[in-house]
């Protein structure tokens, strides 16, 4: 377990999902042996990178 002093995360976000979405998240969590929080954080980071790349492409067209 990480120490809260090393990695302070004080913000909590609630998210409503359908039964199907919850099942998918739980399955990914089970298959990857990661917590649901870890799965969701990775999804956020991945989406953020995609949006950043898309945004950069639209600012600097080839």
C-alpha positions in Angstrom: 0.0 0.0 0.0 1.2 3.5 -0.8 1.5 6.0 1.9 -0.8 9.0 1.7 2.1 11.3 2.3 3.9 9.9 -0.8 0.8 10.1 -3.1 -1.9 12.4 -1.6 -5.2 12.1 -3.5 -7.9 13.9 -1.7 -10.4 14.3 -4.5 -13.2 11.8 -5.0 -15.3 11.6 -8.2 -18.5 9.7 -8.4 -19.6 8.2 -11.7 -22.9 6.6 -12.6 -22.6 3.7 -15.0 -25.0 1.1 -16.4 -24.8 -2.5 -15.3 -23.2 -3.4 -18.6 -20.5 -0.7 -18.2 -19.8 -1.8 -14.6 -19.4 -5.4 -15.8 -16.9 -4.3 -18.4 -14.9 -2.2 -15.9 -14.9 -5.1 -13.4 -13.8 -7.6 -16.1 -11.0 -5.3 -17.1 -10.0 -5.0 -13.5 -10.1 -8.8 -13.0 -8.1 -9.5 -16.2 -5.5 -6.9 -15.5 -5.4 -7.6 -11.8 -5.7 -3.9 -11.2 -8.2 -2.0 -8.9 -11.2 -0.3 -10.5 -9.6 3.0 -9.5 -6.4 2.1 -11.4 -8.4 1.0 -14.4 -10.3 4.3 -14.5 -7.2 6.4 -13.9 -5.5 4.7 -16.8 -8.6 5.3 -19.0 -8.6 9.0 -18.1 -4.9 9.3 -18.9 -5.3 7.5 -22.2 -8.3 9.7 -23.2 -6.4 12.8 -22.1 -3.4 11.9 -24.3 -5.8 11.2 -27.3 -7.5 14.5 -26.8 -4.2 16.3 -26.5 -2.9 14.8 -29.7 -6.1 15.6 -31.5 -6.0 19.2 -30.2 -2.4 19.6 -31.2 -3.2 18.2 -34.7 -6.0 20.7 -35.2 -3.7 23.6 -34.1 -0.9 22.6 -36.3 -2.3 21.1 -39.6 0.2 19.3 -41.8 
